[in-house]
Amino acid sequence: MKFFNYCKRLCAVLLGALLLLSGIVKLMDPVGSALVMESYFSFLHLGFLRPLAGLAAFFFNFLECFVGVVMVSGIWTSFIRLFSLVLLALFTFLTTLLLIFNPEMDCGCFGEVMHLSHLQSFLKNLVLLALWAIAYLPWRKQPQRARYRIYMSIGVCVVLLAFGIRSTTHLPLLDLTDLHTGTELSEGQLSIRNSDGQYHDHLLMRGNVLLLSYSKVSRMDLAALSEARKLALRSGLKPVVIVSGTEGLPEGLNFPVYQADRKSILSLNRSNGGASLICSGQISQKWSAKEFSKLDENQLKEFMQQDPSEMVLQQAIDGRRSLEAFILLCFFLVLV
């Protein structure tokens, strides 16, 4: 009997750990999660909900984290066994639809960390349902956990909520997009064109370029853009501005503005008004709009003097360590 109970508890922890990990990596990248949610809304013919994609993605990502924390800590078992079943049933239903109709979209199960085919995503959910069945069937009332575990779990959920909110104004700790730092751009990989439709990809291949990107033209801050261009020129950089469309673009600008595909812009930089340093065609550094606004001329010149390869490697190492440390801290707090 003790071995049976141990197996049930182990399955609950494994299931909760997978949900918690999945939620954290998606909270880390709210823009990527919003893109996936937009795809789901389009697939389900709910296009009118697209403006709410970011909010809906944040809600479901945090919900995954919450369920994972509660399952790993072992609190509120009567409530969480039913709530988690509803959540897993919803995920399984959606992946079944994806398997049947096979749309060209990503399931978004693990964000940019891992991409699954529709079949793999469906089978993954069957495995999760099997873990749930072992963990909670047949149901027996569980002994009440120590009260400090409840307080600890609530604290972890608050930390995760803060982490998700912070991610909305900062770039992801890990850059896992197709246009991540270190990428050597080639012709056509990030196509930019002028208002006449002529392509100017060559502007990104030569010299040191500060690429200022806007996925939402309506939220373009002209004052911040002007300051960013001046800072780039003083630092010896060539400023290039790209937008995802000209609708709502202010008239009378005294500098060229190029257009690019929205998803390409968001792959390059998740921040609206974000800045990317491109050295001889290599993406070397990225900043969110908030982070770049804090830089001065000397700091920007310091970045330019660093070896691009070393800078990219160090950034990747720091980001991975920070994410791993955060994940380990969350698991430690819910397990102690």
N, C-alpha and C positions, 0 to 999 in steps of 0.2 A: 504493500500500500504506500509506503514512503517513497519507493522508487517511482510508482505511478504518479504521485503528487509532484515529485521532482521533475518528471518529464513534462507534466502539464505546465508547471511554473517556467521551465526552460523554454517551452514553445511560446508562452506569453511574452517572455523577455525578448526572444528572437524576433517575434512579430513586431513588438513595440520598438525595438532597436531599428528595424528596417524602416518603419514609418517615421521615426525620429530623424534618421539620417536623410531620408528622402525629403522631409520637410525642411531641414536645415539648408541643404544645398540649393533648394528652390527659394527659400527666404533670402539667401545670399544674392540671388539674381532676380529681383522683382520684374525687371524689364523683360528678361527672357521668359519668365513665367506668364507675363501678360500676353506676350506673343502667342504662346501655346494656348492660352485661354481664348484669344481671338480666333484661333484656328478651330477650337471646339465650338464656339458660338456660330461660326460660319458653317461648319459641318452639320450642326443641328438645326440650321436655318433660323438661328436666333441672332441675326446680324444686328438687330436694333439694340442688343445688349453690349456691343463692342466697346462703347465708351466706358462701361463698367468692368472691362476685362482686368485692369490692374487691381481694382479693389477686390474682385472675385478671386483672383489668383492669390492675393495676399491672405484672404480669409481661409481658403482651402489649404494653403501651405502651413499657416499657423495651426489650423485644425489638425493636420497630420502630426505636427509637432506635439500638440496637446495630447492627442490620443497616445502617441508613442511614449511620452513622459509618464502618463498615468499607468500604462500597461507595464512599463519597465519597473516602476516604483511599486506596483502591486496594490495601489489604493483604489477605492471606489469600484471594486470588481463587479458588483451587481449592475451598476450603471454602464461601465465601460464595455462589458461583454456585448451588450445590445447595441450600444452606440457604434462600436468598432465594426460590428457585423453590418450595420446599415452603410457605413462608409465603404467597407470592402465590397459590398454588393453593388454600390454605385460605381465604383472603379471597375468591377468586373463587367457590369452592364455596358459601360462606355467602351471598354476594350473589345467586347464582343461585337459591338457595332463597327468598330474600326476594322476588326478582322473580317467581317462580312462584306462591308462596302469598300474597304481598302483605299481610303482617301490618301492623297499625298500630304501627309502631316506627321509630326512626331507626337507620340503619346505624352511626352513630358514627364514620365514617371520619375526620372532622376535628373531633371534639368539638362544642363550641358555636360554633366559628368559622364553620363552613359546614355547612348541612344539605342533603343530596342525596336525591333520590327514589331508589327502588329501581333504576329503569332507569339513572339517572345513575351510581349507585354501581357497577352491573354494568359499564357501559361504561368507567368509570374504571379498573377492574381489568383490562379487556381492553387498554387503553392501556399500563398498567404491565407487563403480560405481553409486549406488543410491544417495549417498551423493553428488557426483560430479554433477549428473543430477539436483538435487535440487538447488545446489549452482550456476550453470552456465546456466541452461535452464529455460525459454527462455533467450537468451543473451541480456543484455542491457549494454551499455557502462557505466563503473563505473567512478565516480568522481576521479580526480587525488589525490593521497595521498600526504601528506606533504613530502617535500624533505628529511627531517631528517630521515624519516622512511626507505628510500632507503639506506642512509648511514648506519643506524643502522643494517639493514638486511645484507648488505654486510659485515659489521664488524662481525656479528654473524657467517656468512659463513666462514670467515677467521679463526675465533676461532675454529669452527668445523673441518676445514681442519687441523689446528695445533693439535687438539685433536686426530684426526685419525692418523696423522704422529707419534705423541708421542706413541700411542698405539702399533705401530710396534716394538718398542724397550722396552716396559714395559708390564708386565702382566695386564690382565683386572682388572678394579677396583673391579668388583664382580666376584668371582670364582664360576661359576654355572655348571661346568662339573661334570661328574659322579665321578671323582677322585678329588673332591674339598678338600680344607683344612678342617680337622676334620674327614675325612673318615677313618674308621677303616678297614685296608686291611685284606682280607681273602685269603686263598689259591686259586690261579687261577684268582683272580680279576685283578692282574697286574703280569702276568706271564713273567718271565725272564728265558732265557736258554743260555747255553754256545754253543760253536761252534760244539759240538758233539750232540746237541739237548737235553741235560739233563737239567731239570728244577731246578732252584735254588731260588724259591720263598721264601724259609725259610730265606734267607739273609735279607729280608726286614722286617721280623717279630720280630727280636731279636735286642735289644739294640738300640743305636742311629745311624742312617744311614744318610749319605749325598748322595742322589741319583742324579747323573749328567747324564742328558738325552740329546740325540741328535737324532732329527728326520731327519736331513740332514747330513749324514756322510761326504759328500764332502766338507762341510763347517765347519768341526771340527777344532777348534783352539787348536793344541797340546800344545802350550806354556801355554795358559789359562787353559787347562785341567790339566796340570802338577801342576800349581800353586794352582788350586782348590783342588787337591788331597792332596798336602802338607799342605794346610790350614786345611783341614778336619782332617788329622792325628794329627796335632799339637793341635787341639781343642778337641781331644778325640772322634772323629767321625769315623765311618767306611765308607770309600768312595766306592761307587758302580757305575760303568759306564754302561749305557745301550744305545744301538743304534737301529735304525729301520732296519738295514741291514748291511752286511759286505762288500758290493761292495764299493770300494774306501777307505776301512779302511786301514790306514798305517800299515805296517808290523814291527815286532820287538818291539812291545809295551811290557813293563816289568810289566804289570798288566792285570788282566782279563777284558775282555769286553763282556758284555752279550747282547743278542738280545731280542727285544720285538716288539709287533705289533705297527705300526706307529701311528694309531689312539689312541691307549692306551697311548703312549708316549705323544701325544699332549693333551690328556685329563688330564694327570698328570701335564704337564708343557708346556705352549704355546710357550716358548722360546727355540730356538735351542741352546743347551749348557746351558740350565737353570738348577738350583739346587733346590732340594726339601729335606727338613728335615723331616725324618720319625722317630718318637720316639715310640719304641715298637709296631710297626705296624700301628701307627696313623700318617697320613699326617698332620704335624704341621705348616709348613711354606714353602713358595715358593719364589724363586727369579728368575728374568730374568737373562740372561748372563751378561747384562750390570750392573744390580743392584748388583749381587753377586760379581762382580769384584771390587766393592767399599768397601766390607766388610773386616774387619781385624779380627785377632784371638780373641781379647777381645769382639768384637761385636757378633761374632758367639757363644762364650761361654755364653754371656748374654741371647741369645735366648734359649740356652739349659737349663738354670737355671729357665726359666719361666715355669709356669704351662701350658701344651699344650692346655688344654681346654679353659683356659682364653685367651691365645694368639690367638687361632682360633676365639673365639667369638669377641674379640676386633678388629681383622683384618676384620671380616665380617661387623661389625658395622661401622668402619671407611670407608670401601669401599662403603657401601650403602649410607652413608651420603655424601660422596664426589660426587657420581654419582647423587644423588637427588639434591644436591646443584647446580651442573653443569647444569642439565636439567632445573631447576627452573630459573637459570640465563638466559639461552637461551630464554625461553618463556617470561620472563620479558622484555628482551631487544627488542624482536620483537613485543610486544604488547603495549609498552609505546608510 
